[in-house]
Amino acid sequence: MIFLSIIAFALVLGLLIFVHELGHFLAAKKAGIKVEEFGMGFPPKLFGIKRGETVYSINVIPLGGFTKLMGEEDPAEPRSFASKKPLTRLWVLAAGPLMNAILPVVLLSIAFMIPRDIAVGDVTINEVAPNSPAAQAGILPGDIIVGMGGVPIQNIGELVYNTHLNLGKSVTVEVLRADGVTEMLTLVPRWDPPEDEGPIGVALSLENAYTISKSYPIWEAIPKSGSTLAETFSLLRNEVRSWFIRGSPPQVTGPIGIFELTGEASQAGPSYLLQFAAFLSLNLAIINLFPLPALDGGRIVFILLEIARRGRRVSPRTEGMIHLIGFAALISLIVLITYFDVLRMIRGESLIP
């Protein structure tokens, strides 16, 4: 199993890095900028092959990649990055995150076309917490939840997913009573529920469970991938908002944690691994646009500042120093997160609740 996890991790991380750097590479070539090196991993270099004017290299530290452009801070050379107009430079920098944002549509579409086994059954209410949204809506032990917000519910995972999509919003829940009568009830899932109660305040079980194989034809898989990404943005927004409402810090993980999650996804099957890779790529796109030194977003900030100052650039030396400090801080943060990931593994704790 550990060998499978290593292979899956290498493939997923390699794909995401390659697609990101390919975005920068293609945009730079299109803009007439000389690409000196296209590297997978960070130096020191293992080996490189020169094709045309570009060196294609594999490097020792497998936690990223780079596209080295001519004259990134020196506008003297006509084919240098720095010699191009601000909007061209913005496009080259944004092309990497953009590719990472497009990749999930492809990966999810393929994932939805691959048959997967899904456990379905009756999502049955075992307990209802007093004064919870479920109790106030009139949900009773023994009820079966068959729909939420107009979406059919066939297992507990679907109910949890749709509940988190509707945090803080009034949503209609369709329940099947013990006497066979179906009722439509309205509740508002809580942002900050008491411990062990959950947003709606119920304990659940999946009764009369059986397994089905589910897949979609390509003409359904592609639009479903788009709607899934839109829902993912809603889930991310809700998660960030809940950090502030609950006053709890976000759970972060580094390379070791991603390795663990990749292993879990690979064991669940190829479609789940593709889904995980899609969401990881989306996260990479978002994080790279953060306005932090050494990230694409940090470099974009300097170009926007140049535009605001009507063409007056920050000193190349100053900008280079800021990015160098930012890169050192980023590597230090990764090392620190990895340290805590190792401690968590030693204690036998899992990332998956």
C-alpha positions in Angstrom: 0.0 0.0 0.0 2.8 2.4 0.8 4.3 1.8 -2.7 0.9 2.7 -4.3 0.7 5.8 -2.2 4.2 6.9 -3.3 3.3 6.4 -6.9 0.0 8.2 -6.6 1.6 11.1 -4.7 4.3 11.5 -7.3 1.8 11.4 -10.2 -0.6 13.8 -8.7 2.0 16.3 -7.5 4.0 16.0 -10.7 0.9 16.6 -12.8 -0.2 19.7 -10.9 3.3 21.2 -11.0 3.8 20.4 -14.7 0.4 22.0 -15.7 1.1 25.1 -13.6 4.6 25.7 -15.1 3.3 24.8 -18.6 0.9 27.7 -18.3 3.8 30.1 -17.6 5.9 28.5 -20.3 3.2 28.7 -23.1 2.2 32.3 -22.2 5.8 33.4 -22.2 6.5 31.7 -25.6 3.4 33.3 -27.0 4.5 36.7 -25.8 8.0 36.3 -27.4 9.8 36.0 -24.1 12.9 33.7 -24.0 12.4 30.8 -21.7 15.9 29.9 -20.4 14.8 26.9 -18.3 11.7 24.8 -17.6 12.4 22.9 -14.3 10.5 20.3 -12.4 11.5 20.4 -8.7 13.8 23.0 -7.1 17.6 23.0 -7.5 20.2 21.6 -7.2 19.8 20.1 -10.6 19.8 16.3 -11.2 20.0 16.6 -15.0 18.9 18.7 -17.9 18.4 18.5 -21.6 18.6 21.6 -23.9 16.2 21.8 -26.8 16.4 24.9 -28.8 17.0 27.9 -26.5 15.4 26.2 -23.4 16.9 23.8 -20.8 14.4 21.2 -19.5 15.6 20.0 -16.1 14.7 17.6 -13.3 15.8 18.9 -9.9 16.4 17.4 -6.4 13.7 19.0 -4.3 10.4 17.6 -5.6 8.1 20.2 -4.0 7.6 22.6 -6.9 8.9 23.7 -10.2 9.9 26.9 -12.1 10.0 28.6 -15.5 13.1 30.7 -15.7 12.5 33.6 -18.0 15.2 35.9 -19.5 15.7 39.2 -17.7 12.9 38.8 -15.1 14.1 42.1 -13.5 16.2 43.6 -16.4 14.3 45.3 -19.2 17.4 45.9 -21.3 17.0 42.7 -23.4 14.2 43.0 -26.0 13.1 39.4 -25.3 13.3 39.7 -21.6 10.2 39.3 -19.3 10.9 42.8 -17.8 10.9 44.4 -21.2 7.2 43.5 -21.9 4.2 45.7 -21.1 2.6 45.3 -17.7 -0.5 43.5 -19.1 1.7 41.0 -20.9 3.6 40.3 -17.7 0.4 40.0 -15.7 -0.9 37.4 -18.3 2.3 35.3 -18.1 2.2 35.3 -14.2 -1.5 34.5 -14.1 -1.3 31.7 -16.7 0.1 29.2 -14.2 -2.8 29.5 -11.7 -5.2 29.7 -14.6 -4.1 26.3 -15.9 -4.5 24.9 -12.4 -8.0 26.3 -12.3 -8.8 24.7 -15.7 -7.3 21.3 -15.0 -10.0 20.3 -12.4 -12.7 20.5 -15.1 -10.8 17.9 -17.1 -10.0 15.7 -14.1 -13.5 15.8 -12.7 -15.1 15.0 -16.1 -12.9 11.9 -16.4 -13.6 11.0 -12.8 -17.4 11.2 -13.3 -17.1 8.9 -16.4 -15.4 6.2 -14.4 -17.8 3.7 -12.8 -17.6 3.8 -9.0 -19.3 1.7 -6.3 -21.5 3.8 -3.9 -23.3 2.7 -0.8 -26.9 3.9 -0.8 -29.9 3.3 1.4 -32.3 5.0 3.8 -30.7 7.9 5.7 -32.4 7.3 9.0 -32.6 9.7 12.0 -31.6 7.8 15.2 -31.5 10.8 17.6 -32.5 14.5 17.5 -30.7 16.9 19.8 -32.9 19.2 21.9 -33.3 22.8 20.6 -31.4 21.9 17.4 -32.5 23.0 13.9 -33.8 19.5 13.3 -35.9 19.5 16.5 -37.3 23.0 15.8 -38.2 21.9 12.3 -40.2 18.9 13.6 -37.8 16.1 12.5 -38.3 13.0 14.6 -36.3 9.8 15.4 -37.3 7.2 12.8 -37.7 9.7 10.0 -35.9 9.0 6.7 -34.3 12.0 4.9 -34.9 11.6 1.2 -34.0 15.1 -0.1 -32.5 18.4 0.9 -32.9 21.6 -1.1 -34.4 19.7 -4.0 -31.5 17.3 -4.2 -32.1 13.6 -3.6 -30.3 12.1 -0.6 -29.2 8.5 -0.9 -26.5 8.3 1.8 -25.0 10.1 4.8 -22.2 11.7 2.8 -24.7 13.4 0.4 -26.6 14.8 3.4 -23.4 16.1 5.1 -22.2 17.6 1.7 -25.6 19.4 1.1 -25.8 20.5 4.7 -22.4 22.3 4.5 -23.5 23.9 1.2 -26.4 25.5 3.0 -24.8 26.7 6.3 -26.7 29.6 7.6 -29.4 29.4 4.9 -33.0 28.3 5.1 -33.3 24.9 3.3 -36.1 22.5 2.7 -35.7 18.9 3.9 -37.9 16.2 2.6 -38.6 13.5 5.2 -40.4 10.2 5.0 -42.3 9.5 8.2 -42.7 6.1 9.8 -46.3 5.9 8.6 -45.2 6.4 5.0 -46.2 10.0 4.7 -43.7 12.5 3.1 -43.4 15.9 4.6 -41.4 19.1 3.6 -39.8 20.7 6.6 -37.6 23.9 6.7 -34.5 24.4 8.9 -31.3 26.5 9.0 -28.0 24.5 9.4 -25.9 26.2 12.2 -22.5 27.7 11.6 -21.3 26.9 15.2 -23.1 23.9 16.6 -22.4 22.4 20.0 -19.8 19.7 20.0 -20.9 16.3 18.6 -24.2 17.6 17.3 -23.4 18.9 13.8 -25.1 21.7 11.9 -28.6 20.3 12.1 -28.3 18.3 15.3 -29.1 14.6 14.4 -27.5 11.2 14.8 -27.8 9.1 11.6 -27.5 5.6 10.3 -27.8 4.2 6.8 -30.4 1.5 6.8 -31.3 -1.1 4.1 -27.9 -0.3 2.5 -26.8 -1.7 -0.8 -24.1 -0.9 -3.4 -24.7 0.6 -6.8 -22.2 1.4 -9.6 -22.5 5.0 -10.8 -21.0 6.9 -13.8 -22.0 9.6 -16.3 -21.7 9.9 -20.1 -19.3 12.6 -21.2 -22.2 15.0 -22.1 -23.3 14.9 -18.5 -19.9 14.6 -16.9 -18.5 17.9 -18.2 -21.4 20.1 -17.0 -21.4 18.2 -13.7 -17.7 18.9 -13.2 -18.5 22.6 -13.7 -21.3 22.6 -11.1 -19.1 20.6 -8.7 -16.4 23.3 -8.9 -19.0 26.0 -8.3 -20.2 24.1 -5.2 -16.6 23.7 -4.1 -16.1 27.5 -4.1 -19.3 27.7 -1.9 -17.9 25.1 0.5 -14.5 26.9 0.7 -16.3 30.2 1.3 -18.4 28.6 4.0 -15.4 27.0 5.6 -13.5 30.3 5.8 -16.5 32.1 7.2 -16.9 29.3 9.8 -13.3 29.9 11.0 -14.2 33.4 12.1 -17.7 32.5 13.5 -16.3 29.6 15.5 -13.1 31.3 16.3 -11.2 28.2 15.4 -8.0 28.1 13.3 -8.0 26.3 9.9 -6.5 22.9 9.7 -3.4 23.0 7.5 -1.2 20.3 6.2 2.1 20.0 4.3 3.7 17.5 2.0 3.3 14.6 4.5 -0.4 15.3 5.0 -1.0 15.6 1.3 0.9 12.3 0.9 -1.5 10.7 3.4 -4.6 12.0 1.7 -3.4 11.0 -1.7 -2.8 7.5 -0.4 -6.4 7.4 1.0 -7.8 8.6 -2.3 -5.8 6.1 -4.4 -7.0 3.2 -2.2 -10.6 4.3 -2.8 -10.2 4.0 -6.5 -9.1 6.0 -9.6 -12.2 8.2 -9.8 -11.6 9.3 -6.2 -7.9 10.0 -6.8 -8.8 12.1 -9.8 -11.3 14.1 -7.7 -8.7 14.6 -5.0 -6.2 15.8 -7.6 -8.8 18.2 -9.0 -9.5 19.8 -5.7 -5.8 20.0 -4.9 -5.2 21.7 -8.2 -7.9 24.2 -7.4 -6.4 24.9 -4.0 -3.0 25.4 -5.7 -4.5 27.9 -8.1 -6.1 29.9 -5.3 -3.0 29.8 -3.0 -0.7 30.9 -5.8 -2.8 34.1 -6.3 -2.3 35.1 -2.7 -0.5 38.5 -2.6 2.6 37.0 -0.9 6.2 37.3 -1.9 7.6 34.4 -4.0 4.1 33.4 -5.1 2.6 34.5 -8.5 0.2 36.7 -6.6 3.1 38.5 -4.9 4.7 39.2 -8.2 1.4 40.4 -9.7 1.2 42.9 -6.8 4.4 44.6 -8.0 3.1 44.9 -11.5 -0.2 46.4 -10.3 1.8 48.8 -8.1 3.8 49.7 -11.3 0.6 50.4 -13.1 -0.8 52.5 -10.2 2.5 54.5 -10.2 2.1 55.1 -14.0 5.1 53.0 -15.1 7.5 53.6 -12.2 8.8 50.3 -11.1 10.0 49.2 -7.7 13.8 48.7 -7.8 14.6 45.3 -9.2 17.0 44.7 -6.3 14.4 45.6 -3.8 11.8 43.4 -5.4 14.3 40.5 -5.8 15.2 40.7 -2.1 11.5 40.7 -1.1 10.8 37.6 -3.1 14.0 35.9 -1.8 12.9 36.6 1.8 9.3 35.4 0.9 10.7 32.2 -0.6 12.8 31.5 2.5 9.7 32.1 4.7 7.6 29.8 2.5 10.2 27.0 2.8 10.4 27.6 6.6 6.6 27.4 6.9 6.6 24.1 4.9 9.2 22.7 7.2 7.3 23.8 10.3 4.0 22.3 9.0 5.8 19.1 8.1 7.2 18.9 11.7 3.7 19.1 13.1 2.5 16.5 10.5 5.2 14.1 11.8 4.2 14.7 15.4 0.5 14.0 14.4 1.6 10.7 12.7 3.6 9.7 15.8 0.5 10.2 18.0 -1.5 8.1 15.6 -3.9 10.9 14.7 -5.6 11.1 11.3 -6.3 14.0 9.0 -9.7 12.5 8.2 -12.2 12.9 11.1 
